[in-house]
């Protein structure tokens, strides 16, 4: 009995060991297949990545409009308005019945020329100017019998304006002024600050100043509404187009193009903006080639194809399919089915 039990135990032990061997073999096979699949995926992804890297790395650099950083005029302006005042003016009240000869209104006269001949006296021009007429309007009876003659010397125009108190430190005699008015088709006239008041007006908290404008051609009429722009802090500093700047938080960057046509992202300090340009205080130098437009196409340290501003950008033919000619029919997705003729009935079926 003991021998039989020992033999049975030995057989059971062998069976258990065989089962363990089978399980370990299966487990090893599963682990091997798992790692083999992972390795295959990694190799496949690497090969696909290298394929597309080779394919798309040959793409030509984008054409980007560039310009050069140059010195430009920057300035600050104070905008205000006023009325045109002639250099000299003289008025004469004349009774109509006293006038002997017809008065030539809106004509230029020189000093000493006759303005109007009256019955008992003459009115002579005390200075060069233009003869004008202004009838009384407040009293109709007076306007029927009297006339007011004006002699205006508008060779120089004055304009009295008021400047806010905060700009007082910048105002000085001789500052350049730009003047516009609607009757000049937006022509810009030049003038200067002639005089400054000695005190601030308490009611308006402003400083009265007088503008002097050269008007030899008589283009500005006395009484015209003038738009005044006083220029101060005029300076010649380095500038770049405002379209070339990239604002990231408190920092401003510009792409500078080196000799190898690489776009280098450069931090700059800027000042004021004026007429589409931004003042560059530091970061780039005069004559540096910079990206002017098309910042979305540029990558830091990436190569570009520089295009001078104003030149037309040529379209790239890279990887573009040729368009079919007008005579050629466009191929459809299911043309291969038509070749099989599976939808056409044979002659026998038709009969």
BASE-309897 format. One record per residue (C-alpha): residue number from 1; residue in three letters; y, z, x. Coordinates in steps of 0.5 Angstrom, whole numbers. Example, Ala and Ser with C-alpha at 12.3 -4.5 7.8 and 13.67 -1.06 7.14 Angstrom:
<atoms>
<atom k="1" r="ALA" y="-9" z="16" x="25"/>
<atom k="2" r="SER" y="-2" z="14" x="27"/>
</atoms>
This chain:
<atoms>
<atom k="1" r="UNK" y="0" z="0" x="0"/>
<atom k="2" r="UNK" y="5" z="2" x="6"/>
<atom k="3" r="UNK" y="3" z="-5" x="9"/>
<atom k="4" r="UNK" y="5" z="-9" x="3"/>
<atom k="5" r="UNK" y="11" z="-5" x="1"/>
<atom k="6" r="UNK" y="14" z="-6" x="9"/>
<atom k="7" r="UNK" y="12" z="-14" x="8"/>
<atom k="8" r="UNK" y="16" z="-14" x="1"/>
<atom k="9" r="UNK" y="22" z="-10" x="4"/>
<atom k="10" r="UNK" y="22" z="-15" x="10"/>
<atom k="11" r="UNK" y="22" z="-21" x="5"/>
<atom k="12" r="UNK" y="28" z="-18" x="1"/>
<atom k="13" r="UNK" y="32" z="-17" x="8"/>
<atom k="14" r="UNK" y="30" z="-25" x="10"/>
<atom k="15" r="UNK" y="33" z="-27" x="3"/>
<atom k="16" r="UNK" y="39" z="-23" x="3"/>
<atom k="17" r="UNK" y="41" z="-25" x="10"/>
<atom k="18" r="UNK" y="40" z="-33" x="8"/>
<atom k="19" r="UNK" y="44" z="-31" x="2"/>
<atom k="20" r="UNK" y="50" z="-29" x="7"/>
<atom k="21" r="UNK" y="49" z="-34" x="12"/>
<atom k="22" r="UNK" y="50" z="-39" x="6"/>
<atom k="23" r="UNK" y="56" z="-36" x="3"/>
<atom k="24" r="UNK" y="59" z="-35" x="10"/>
<atom k="25" r="UNK" y="58" z="-43" x="11"/>
<atom k="26" r="UNK" y="61" z="-44" x="5"/>
<atom k="27" r="UNK" y="67" z="-40" x="6"/>
<atom k="28" r="UNK" y="68" z="-43" x="13"/>
<atom k="29" r="UNK" y="67" z="-50" x="10"/>
<atom k="30" r="UNK" y="73" z="-48" x="5"/>
<atom k="31" r="UNK" y="78" z="-45" x="10"/>
<atom k="32" r="UNK" y="76" z="-52" x="15"/>
<atom k="33" r="UNK" y="78" z="-56" x="9"/>
<atom k="34" r="UNK" y="84" z="-52" x="7"/>
<atom k="35" r="UNK" y="87" z="-52" x="14"/>
<atom k="36" r="UNK" y="85" z="-60" x="15"/>
<atom k="37" r="UNK" y="89" z="-61" x="8"/>
<atom k="38" r="UNK" y="95" z="-57" x="11"/>
<atom k="39" r="UNK" y="95" z="-61" x="18"/>
<atom k="40" r="UNK" y="94" z="-68" x="14"/>
<atom k="41" r="UNK" y="100" z="-66" x="10"/>
<atom k="42" r="UNK" y="104" z="-64" x="16"/>
<atom k="43" r="UNK" y="102" z="-70" x="20"/>
<atom k="44" r="UNK" y="104" z="-75" x="14"/>
<atom k="45" r="UNK" y="111" z="-72" x="13"/>
<atom k="46" r="UNK" y="112" z="-72" x="20"/>
<atom k="47" r="UNK" y="110" z="-80" x="20"/>
<atom k="48" r="UNK" y="114" z="-81" x="14"/>
<atom k="49" r="UNK" y="120" z="-78" x="16"/>
<atom k="50" r="UNK" y="120" z="-81" x="23"/>
<atom k="51" r="UNK" y="119" z="-88" x="19"/>
<atom k="52" r="UNK" y="125" z="-87" x="15"/>
<atom k="53" r="UNK" y="129" z="-84" x="21"/>
<atom k="54" r="UNK" y="128" z="-90" x="25"/>
<atom k="55" r="UNK" y="130" z="-95" x="19"/>
<atom k="56" r="UNK" y="136" z="-91" x="17"/>
<atom k="57" r="UNK" y="138" z="-89" x="24"/>
<atom k="58" r="UNK" y="140" z="-97" x="25"/>
<atom k="59" r="UNK" y="145" z="-97" x="19"/>
<atom k="60" r="UNK" y="152" z="-99" x="22"/>
<atom k="61" r="UNK" y="158" z="-94" x="22"/>
<atom k="62" r="UNK" y="163" z="-94" x="16"/>
<atom k="63" r="UNK" y="169" z="-98" x="17"/>
<atom k="64" r="UNK" y="175" z="-92" x="17"/>
<atom k="65" r="UNK" y="182" z="-94" x="16"/>
<atom k="66" r="UNK" y="186" z="-90" x="23"/>
<atom k="67" r="UNK" y="193" z="-89" x="25"/>
<atom k="68" r="UNK" y="196" z="-86" x="31"/>
<atom k="69" r="UNK" y="200" z="-79" x="31"/>
<atom k="70" r="UNK" y="208" z="-81" x="32"/>
<atom k="71" r="UNK" y="214" z="-77" x="32"/>
<atom k="72" r="UNK" y="218" z="-78" x="25"/>
<atom k="73" r="UNK" y="224" z="-75" x="22"/>
<atom k="74" r="UNK" y="223" z="-69" x="18"/>
<atom k="75" r="UNK" y="229" z="-65" x="14"/>
<atom k="76" r="UNK" y="230" z="-60" x="9"/>
<atom k="77" r="UNK" y="234" z="-62" x="3"/>
<atom k="78" r="UNK" y="239" z="-58" x="-2"/>
<atom k="79" r="UNK" y="239" z="-62" x="-9"/>
<atom k="80" r="UNK" y="245" z="-61" x="-13"/>
<atom k="81" r="UNK" y="250" z="-65" x="-17"/>
<atom k="82" r="UNK" y="258" z="-66" x="-18"/>
<atom k="83" r="UNK" y="263" z="-71" x="-21"/>
<atom k="84" r="UNK" y="267" z="-77" x="-16"/>
<atom k="85" r="UNK" y="274" z="-75" x="-15"/>
<atom k="86" r="UNK" y="279" z="-80" x="-12"/>
<atom k="87" r="UNK" y="282" z="-79" x="-5"/>
<atom k="88" r="UNK" y="289" z="-80" x="-9"/>
<atom k="89" r="UNK" y="291" z="-81" x="-16"/>
<atom k="90" r="UNK" y="298" z="-81" x="-19"/>
<atom k="91" r="UNK" y="300" z="-82" x="-27"/>
<atom k="92" r="UNK" y="306" z="-85" x="-30"/>
<atom k="93" r="UNK" y="308" z="-84" x="-37"/>
<atom k="94" r="UNK" y="311" z="-90" x="-40"/>
<atom k="95" r="UNK" y="314" z="-92" x="-47"/>
<atom k="96" r="UNK" y="312" z="-99" x="-49"/>
<atom k="97" r="UNK" y="318" z="-102" x="-51"/>
<atom k="98" r="UNK" y="321" z="-101" x="-44"/>
<atom k="99" r="UNK" y="316" z="-105" x="-41"/>
<atom k="100" r="UNK" y="319" z="-112" x="-39"/>
<atom k="101" r="UNK" y="313" z="-116" x="-36"/>
<atom k="102" r="UNK" y="305" z="-115" x="-37"/>
<atom k="103" r="UNK" y="302" z="-110" x="-33"/>
<atom k="104" r="UNK" y="296" z="-112" x="-29"/>
<atom k="105" r="UNK" y="291" z="-107" x="-30"/>
<atom k="106" r="UNK" y="284" z="-106" x="-25"/>
<atom k="107" r="UNK" y="288" z="-110" x="-20"/>
<atom k="108" r="UNK" y="289" z="-107" x="-13"/>
<atom k="109" r="UNK" y="296" z="-106" x="-10"/>
<atom k="110" r="UNK" y="298" z="-104" x="-3"/>
<atom k="111" r="UNK" y="304" z="-99" x="-2"/>
<atom k="112" r="UNK" y="311" z="-101" x="-4"/>
<atom k="113" r="UNK" y="308" z="-106" x="-9"/>
<atom k="114" r="UNK" y="311" z="-107" x="-16"/>
<atom k="115" r="UNK" y="306" z="-103" x="-21"/>
<atom k="116" r="UNK" y="311" z="-104" x="-27"/>
<atom k="117" r="UNK" y="318" z="-107" x="-29"/>
<atom k="118" r="UNK" y="321" z="-103" x="-34"/>
<atom k="119" r="UNK" y="328" z="-105" x="-37"/>
<atom k="120" r="UNK" y="332" z="-100" x="-33"/>
<atom k="121" r="UNK" y="328" z="-98" x="-27"/>
<atom k="122" r="UNK" y="321" z="-100" x="-23"/>
<atom k="123" r="UNK" y="315" z="-96" x="-22"/>
<atom k="124" r="UNK" y="313" z="-98" x="-14"/>
<atom k="125" r="UNK" y="306" z="-96" x="-11"/>
<atom k="126" r="UNK" y="307" z="-90" x="-7"/>
<atom k="127" r="UNK" y="300" z="-91" x="-4"/>
<atom k="128" r="UNK" y="294" z="-97" x="-4"/>
<atom k="129" r="UNK" y="290" z="-96" x="-10"/>
<atom k="130" r="UNK" y="288" z="-99" x="-17"/>
<atom k="131" r="UNK" y="292" z="-100" x="-23"/>
<atom k="132" r="UNK" y="289" z="-96" x="-29"/>
<atom k="133" r="UNK" y="290" z="-95" x="-36"/>
<atom k="134" r="UNK" y="289" z="-89" x="-40"/>
<atom k="135" r="UNK" y="292" z="-89" x="-48"/>
<atom k="136" r="UNK" y="293" z="-82" x="-51"/>
<atom k="137" r="UNK" y="288" z="-80" x="-56"/>
<atom k="138" r="UNK" y="290" z="-73" x="-58"/>
<atom k="139" r="UNK" y="296" z="-76" x="-62"/>
<atom k="140" r="UNK" y="295" z="-82" x="-65"/>
<atom k="141" r="UNK" y="303" z="-83" x="-66"/>
<atom k="142" r="UNK" y="304" z="-82" x="-59"/>
<atom k="143" r="UNK" y="299" z="-87" x="-57"/>
<atom k="144" r="UNK" y="302" z="-92" x="-61"/>
<atom k="145" r="UNK" y="309" z="-92" x="-57"/>
<atom k="146" r="UNK" y="307" z="-89" x="-50"/>
<atom k="147" r="UNK" y="302" z="-91" x="-45"/>
<atom k="148" r="UNK" y="299" z="-87" x="-39"/>
<atom k="149" r="UNK" y="298" z="-91" x="-32"/>
<atom k="150" r="UNK" y="294" z="-89" x="-27"/>
<atom k="151" r="UNK" y="294" z="-91" x="-20"/>
<atom k="152" r="UNK" y="287" z="-89" x="-16"/>
<atom k="153" r="UNK" y="286" z="-89" x="-9"/>
<atom k="154" r="UNK" y="278" z="-89" x="-9"/>
<atom k="155" r="UNK" y="277" z="-91" x="-2"/>
<atom k="156" r="UNK" y="275" z="-84" x="0"/>
<atom k="157" r="UNK" y="271" z="-80" x="-6"/>
<atom k="158" r="UNK" y="271" z="-73" x="-6"/>
<atom k="159" r="UNK" y="265" z="-69" x="-10"/>
<atom k="160" r="UNK" y="266" z="-61" x="-11"/>
<atom k="161" r="UNK" y="259" z="-58" x="-11"/>
<atom k="162" r="UNK" y="256" z="-51" x="-12"/>
<atom k="163" r="UNK" y="250" z="-49" x="-7"/>
<atom k="164" r="UNK" y="246" z="-43" x="-9"/>
<atom k="165" r="UNK" y="247" z="-37" x="-5"/>
<atom k="166" r="UNK" y="241" z="-37" x="-1"/>
<atom k="167" r="UNK" y="242" z="-43" x="3"/>
<atom k="168" r="UNK" y="249" z="-40" x="5"/>
<atom k="169" r="UNK" y="246" z="-39" x="12"/>
<atom k="170" r="UNK" y="244" z="-47" x="13"/>
<atom k="171" r="UNK" y="251" z="-50" x="11"/>
<atom k="172" r="UNK" y="256" z="-52" x="16"/>
<atom k="173" r="UNK" y="261" z="-57" x="16"/>
<atom k="174" r="UNK" y="259" z="-64" x="18"/>
<atom k="175" r="UNK" y="252" z="-64" x="15"/>
<atom k="176" r="UNK" y="249" z="-71" x="13"/>
<atom k="177" r="UNK" y="249" z="-72" x="5"/>
<atom k="178" r="UNK" y="245" z="-77" x="1"/>
<atom k="179" r="UNK" y="249" z="-79" x="-6"/>
<atom k="180" r="UNK" y="246" z="-83" x="-11"/>
<atom k="181" r="UNK" y="249" z="-85" x="-18"/>
<atom k="182" r="UNK" y="246" z="-89" x="-24"/>
<atom k="183" r="UNK" y="251" z="-95" x="-24"/>
<atom k="184" r="UNK" y="249" z="-97" x="-16"/>
<atom k="185" r="UNK" y="242" z="-99" x="-18"/>
<atom k="186" r="UNK" y="239" z="-93" x="-14"/>
<atom k="187" r="UNK" y="243" z="-95" x="-8"/>
<atom k="188" r="UNK" y="244" z="-89" x="-3"/>
<atom k="189" r="UNK" y="251" z="-87" x="0"/>
<atom k="190" r="UNK" y="252" z="-83" x="6"/>
<atom k="191" r="UNK" y="257" z="-77" x="6"/>
<atom k="192" r="UNK" y="258" z="-71" x="10"/>
<atom k="193" r="UNK" y="260" z="-64" x="8"/>
<atom k="194" r="UNK" y="268" z="-64" x="9"/>
<atom k="195" r="UNK" y="270" z="-56" x="8"/>
<atom k="196" r="UNK" y="266" z="-50" x="5"/>
<atom k="197" r="UNK" y="269" z="-44" x="1"/>
<atom k="198" r="UNK" y="271" z="-38" x="4"/>
<atom k="199" r="UNK" y="267" z="-33" x="-1"/>
<atom k="200" r="UNK" y="262" z="-33" x="-6"/>
<atom k="201" r="UNK" y="263" z="-35" x="-13"/>
<atom k="202" r="UNK" y="261" z="-28" x="-17"/>
<atom k="203" r="UNK" y="259" z="-31" x="-24"/>
<atom k="204" r="UNK" y="255" z="-36" x="-21"/>
<atom k="205" r="UNK" y="253" z="-33" x="-14"/>
<atom k="206" r="UNK" y="254" z="-40" x="-11"/>
<atom k="207" r="UNK" y="258" z="-43" x="-5"/>
<atom k="208" r="UNK" y="263" z="-48" x="-7"/>
<atom k="209" r="UNK" y="263" z="-54" x="-2"/>
<atom k="210" r="UNK" y="267" z="-61" x="-2"/>
<atom k="211" r="UNK" y="263" z="-67" x="0"/>
<atom k="212" r="UNK" y="267" z="-73" x="3"/>
<atom k="213" r="UNK" y="264" z="-80" x="2"/>
<atom k="214" r="UNK" y="266" z="-87" x="5"/>
<atom k="215" r="UNK" y="268" z="-92" x="-1"/>
<atom k="216" r="UNK" y="272" z="-97" x="2"/>
<atom k="217" r="UNK" y="268" z="-102" x="-2"/>
<atom k="218" r="UNK" y="270" z="-99" x="-9"/>
<atom k="219" r="UNK" y="263" z="-98" x="-11"/>
<atom k="220" r="UNK" y="263" z="-91" x="-14"/>
<atom k="221" r="UNK" y="268" z="-91" x="-19"/>
<atom k="222" r="UNK" y="272" z="-84" x="-20"/>
<atom k="223" r="UNK" y="269" z="-80" x="-25"/>
<atom k="224" r="UNK" y="262" z="-82" x="-24"/>
<atom k="225" r="UNK" y="256" z="-77" x="-24"/>
<atom k="226" r="UNK" y="253" z="-76" x="-17"/>
<atom k="227" r="UNK" y="247" z="-73" x="-15"/>
<atom k="228" r="UNK" y="248" z="-70" x="-8"/>
<atom k="229" r="UNK" y="242" z="-68" x="-3"/>
<atom k="230" r="UNK" y="245" z="-64" x="3"/>
<atom k="231" r="UNK" y="240" z="-65" x="9"/>
<atom k="232" r="UNK" y="239" z="-59" x="14"/>
<atom k="233" r="UNK" y="235" z="-57" x="19"/>
<atom k="234" r="UNK" y="234" z="-65" x="21"/>
<atom k="235" r="UNK" y="229" z="-65" x="27"/>
<atom k="236" r="UNK" y="224" z="-70" x="30"/>
<atom k="237" r="UNK" y="217" z="-68" x="30"/>
<atom k="238" r="UNK" y="210" z="-70" x="31"/>
<atom k="239" r="UNK" y="207" z="-73" x="24"/>
<atom k="240" r="UNK" y="201" z="-75" x="21"/>
<atom k="241" r="UNK" y="200" z="-78" x="14"/>
<atom k="242" r="UNK" y="198" z="-73" x="9"/>
<atom k="243" r="UNK" y="192" z="-77" x="7"/>
<atom k="244" r="UNK" y="189" z="-75" x="13"/>
<atom k="245" r="UNK" y="189" z="-67" x="13"/>
<atom k="246" r="UNK" y="183" z="-63" x="10"/>
<atom k="247" r="UNK" y="185" z="-56" x="7"/>
<atom k="248" r="UNK" y="179" z="-51" x="8"/>
<atom k="249" r="UNK" y="182" z="-44" x="5"/>
<atom k="250" r="UNK" y="188" z="-43" x="10"/>
<atom k="251" r="UNK" y="186" z="-48" x="15"/>
<atom k="252" r="UNK" y="188" z="-55" x="16"/>
<atom k="253" r="UNK" y="184" z="-60" x="20"/>
<atom k="254" r="UNK" y="185" z="-67" x="22"/>
<atom k="255" r="UNK" y="179" z="-72" x="25"/>
<atom k="256" r="UNK" y="181" z="-75" x="32"/>
<atom k="257" r="UNK" y="178" z="-81" x="34"/>
<atom k="258" r="UNK" y="176" z="-81" x="41"/>
<atom k="259" r="UNK" y="174" z="-87" x="46"/>
<atom k="260" r="UNK" y="167" z="-87" x="43"/>
<atom k="261" r="UNK" y="170" z="-88" x="36"/>
<atom k="262" r="UNK" y="167" z="-81" x="35"/>
<atom k="263" r="UNK" y="171" z="-77" x="29"/>
<atom k="264" r="UNK" y="172" z="-70" x="32"/>
<atom k="265" r="UNK" y="174" z="-65" x="27"/>
<atom k="266" r="UNK" y="180" z="-62" x="30"/>
<atom k="267" r="UNK" y="184" z="-56" x="27"/>
<atom k="268" r="UNK" y="192" z="-57" x="27"/>
<atom k="269" r="UNK" y="198" z="-52" x="25"/>
<atom k="270" r="UNK" y="202" z="-56" x="20"/>
<atom k="271" r="UNK" y="210" z="-55" x="18"/>
<atom k="272" r="UNK" y="213" z="-59" x="12"/>
<atom k="273" r="UNK" y="211" z="-65" x="8"/>
<atom k="274" r="UNK" y="216" z="-70" x="8"/>
<atom k="275" r="UNK" y="216" z="-78" x="5"/>
<atom k="276" r="UNK" y="208" z="-78" x="5"/>
<atom k="277" r="UNK" y="208" z="-75" x="12"/>
<atom k="278" r="UNK" y="206" z="-68" x="14"/>
<atom k="279" r="UNK" y="209" z="-64" x="20"/>
<atom k="280" r="UNK" y="204" z="-63" x="26"/>
<atom k="281" r="UNK" y="206" z="-57" x="30"/>
<atom k="282" r="UNK" y="200" z="-56" x="34"/>
<atom k="283" r="UNK" y="193" z="-59" x="35"/>
<atom k="284" r="UNK" y="194" z="-66" x="36"/>
<atom k="285" r="UNK" y="199" z="-70" x="41"/>
<atom k="286" r="UNK" y="203" z="-76" x="40"/>
<atom k="287" r="UNK" y="199" z="-83" x="41"/>
<atom k="288" r="UNK" y="192" z="-79" x="39"/>
<atom k="289" r="UNK" y="188" z="-84" x="34"/>
<atom k="290" r="UNK" y="187" z="-80" x="27"/>
<atom k="291" r="UNK" y="183" z="-82" x="21"/>
<atom k="292" r="UNK" y="188" z="-84" x="16"/>
<atom k="293" r="UNK" y="184" z="-85" x="10"/>
<atom k="294" r="UNK" y="177" z="-85" x="7"/>
<atom k="295" r="UNK" y="175" z="-78" x="9"/>
<atom k="296" r="UNK" y="169" z="-77" x="5"/>
<atom k="297" r="UNK" y="166" z="-82" x="9"/>
<atom k="298" r="UNK" y="167" z="-79" x="15"/>
<atom k="299" r="UNK" y="162" z="-74" x="18"/>
<atom k="300" r="UNK" y="164" z="-69" x="24"/>
<atom k="301" r="UNK" y="162" z="-72" x="31"/>
<atom k="302" r="UNK" y="160" z="-78" x="27"/>
<atom k="303" r="UNK" y="161" z="-85" x="29"/>
<atom k="304" r="UNK" y="166" z="-90" x="25"/>
<atom k="305" r="UNK" y="169" z="-97" x="26"/>
<atom k="306" r="UNK" y="176" z="-96" x="26"/>
<atom k="307" r="UNK" y="180" z="-101" x="22"/>
<atom k="308" r="UNK" y="188" z="-101" x="23"/>
<atom k="309" r="UNK" y="192" z="-99" x="17"/>
<atom k="310" r="UNK" y="194" z="-105" x="13"/>
<atom k="311" r="UNK" y="187" z="-109" x="15"/>
<atom k="312" r="UNK" y="182" z="-111" x="10"/>
<atom k="313" r="UNK" y="176" z="-108" x="10"/>
<atom k="314" r="UNK" y="170" z="-113" x="11"/>
<atom k="315" r="UNK" y="164" z="-112" x="6"/>
<atom k="316" r="UNK" y="158" z="-110" x="10"/>
<atom k="317" r="UNK" y="151" z="-114" x="9"/>
<atom k="318" r="UNK" y="147" z="-109" x="11"/>
<atom k="319" r="UNK" y="140" z="-109" x="7"/>
<atom k="320" r="UNK" y="143" z="-113" x="2"/>
<atom k="321" r="UNK" y="139" z="-117" x="-3"/>
<atom k="322" r="UNK" y="141" z="-124" x="-3"/>
<atom k="323" r="UNK" y="144" z="-126" x="-10"/>
<atom k="324" r="UNK" y="140" z="-132" x="-14"/>
<atom k="325" r="UNK" y="143" z="-138" x="-14"/>
<atom k="326" r="UNK" y="146" z="-141" x="-21"/>
<atom k="327" r="UNK" y="140" z="-146" x="-22"/>
<atom k="328" r="UNK" y="135" z="-141" x="-20"/>
<atom k="329" r="UNK" y="132" z="-137" x="-25"/>
<atom k="330" r="UNK" y="132" z="-129" x="-24"/>
<atom k="331" r="UNK" y="125" z="-127" x="-23"/>
<atom k="332" r="UNK" y="122" z="-122" x="-28"/>
<atom k="333" r="UNK" y="117" z="-116" x="-28"/>
<atom k="334" r="UNK" y="112" z="-119" x="-32"/>
<atom k="335" r="UNK" y="112" z="-126" x="-29"/>
<atom k="336" r="UNK" y="105" z="-125" x="-26"/>
<atom k="337" r="UNK" y="102" z="-124" x="-33"/>
<atom k="338" r="UNK" y="105" z="-131" x="-35"/>
<atom k="339" r="UNK" y="101" z="-134" x="-29"/>
<atom k="340" r="UNK" y="94" z="-131" x="-32"/>
<atom k="341" r="UNK" y="96" z="-135" x="-39"/>
<atom k="342" r="UNK" y="92" z="-129" x="-43"/>
<atom k="343" r="UNK" y="97" z="-130" x="-48"/>
<atom k="344" r="UNK" y="96" z="-138" x="-49"/>
<atom k="345" r="UNK" y="91" z="-140" x="-54"/>
<atom k="346" r="UNK" y="86" z="-146" x="-51"/>
<atom k="347" r="UNK" y="86" z="-153" x="-54"/>
<atom k="348" r="UNK" y="80" z="-151" x="-58"/>
<atom k="349" r="UNK" y="82" z="-145" x="-61"/>
<atom k="350" r="UNK" y="88" z="-149" x="-63"/>
<atom k="351" r="UNK" y="84" z="-154" x="-67"/>
</atoms>
